[in-house]
């Protein structure tokens, strides 16, 4: 069965991977800020927002990671893996 990522042109896949990397960096900043706020012992009225932020970020991180993996495989061609290419 063909994967949608296999149909992405290499140049577009590279640009999308760059975008995914930049988004990942932005998300990581928010993750760290959320952690620091939670460690500071926010008032009860703010804890709900910290937990909402944490749960939303968890889902976003998984989606971003999956998309980046698909794009990496599309860029290398079907049947290849990033690790196999790096070792070659």
Secondary structure, 3 states (H helix, E strand, C coil): CCCHHHHCCHHHHHHHHHHHHHHHHHHHHHHHHHHHHHHCCCCHHHHHHHHHHHHHHHHHHHHHHHHHHHHHHHHHCCCCCHHHHHHC
